[in-house]
Amino acid sequence: MEIFLVTFIVMLIVVAIMAIGLLQNKQIKGSCGGLNTITGLKSACSCDSPCEKRLAREAEATDRHAETS
C-alpha cells in the first residue's frame, strides 16, 4: 500500500507541474519525427496557395503571439 501511495503522490506532482506549464500558455512542441521525416513531402498542407480558412487561422495565431509578447 505504501508503494501505491508514493507512486500516486509522485504522479500527482508530475501532473501539477505539467498543468502549471500549460497555464503559462506554452504550446506543446513536437518531436523530430512525424510528417517531416517523409521524403518528398513539403509540408502537411502542400497546396500552392493556402485557403482563406488557413490564412485566417495563421493571422489569428500571429495576433495571439503578438499579444503575449
C-alpha positions in Angstrom: 0.0 0.0 0.0 2.9 2.3 0.7 4.3 1.9 -2.8 0.9 2.8 -4.2 0.6 6.0 -2.2 4.2 7.1 -3.1 3.5 6.4 -6.7 0.2 8.2 -6.6 1.7 11.3 -4.9 4.6 11.4 -7.4 2.2 11.2 -10.3 0.1 14.0 -8.8 3.2 16.2 -8.6 4.1 15.4 -12.2 0.6 16.3 -13.4 0.6 19.5 -11.3 4.0 20.5 -12.9 2.6 19.9 -16.4 -0.6 21.9 -15.6 1.5 24.9 -14.4 3.4 24.8 -17.8 0.1 24.7 -19.7 -1.3 27.6 -17.7 1.6 29.7 -18.8 0.3 29.4 -22.4 3.3 27.5 -23.7 2.5 25.2 -26.6 3.4 21.6 -26.6 6.3 21.1 -29.1 6.6 18.2 -31.4 9.5 15.8 -31.8 11.8 15.4 -34.7 9.7 12.7 -36.2 6.3 12.8 -37.9 5.5 14.1 -41.3 8.8 16.0 -41.5 10.7 12.6 -41.9 8.8 11.6 -45.1 10.9 12.3 -48.1 9.2 14.2 -51.0 6.5 15.8 -48.7 7.0 19.5 -48.5 4.6 20.0 -45.6 1.3 18.8 -44.1 -0.5 21.3 -46.4 1.4 21.1 -49.7 -1.1 23.2 -51.7 0.4 26.1 -53.7 -1.7 28.8 -52.1 -3.3 28.5 -48.6 -7.1 28.6 -48.4 -8.9 31.5 -46.7 -9.6 29.5 -43.5 -5.9 28.7 -43.1 -4.9 32.3 -43.7 -7.4 33.5 -41.1 -6.1 30.8 -38.7 -2.5 31.9 -39.2 -3.4 35.6 -38.8 -5.2 34.8 -35.5 -2.2 32.8 -34.2 0.1 35.7 -35.1 -2.2 38.1 -33.3 -2.3 35.9 -30.2 1.5 35.6 -30.3 1.9 39.4 -30.5 -0.4 39.9 -27.5 1.6 37.5 -25.3 5.0 39.0 -26.2 
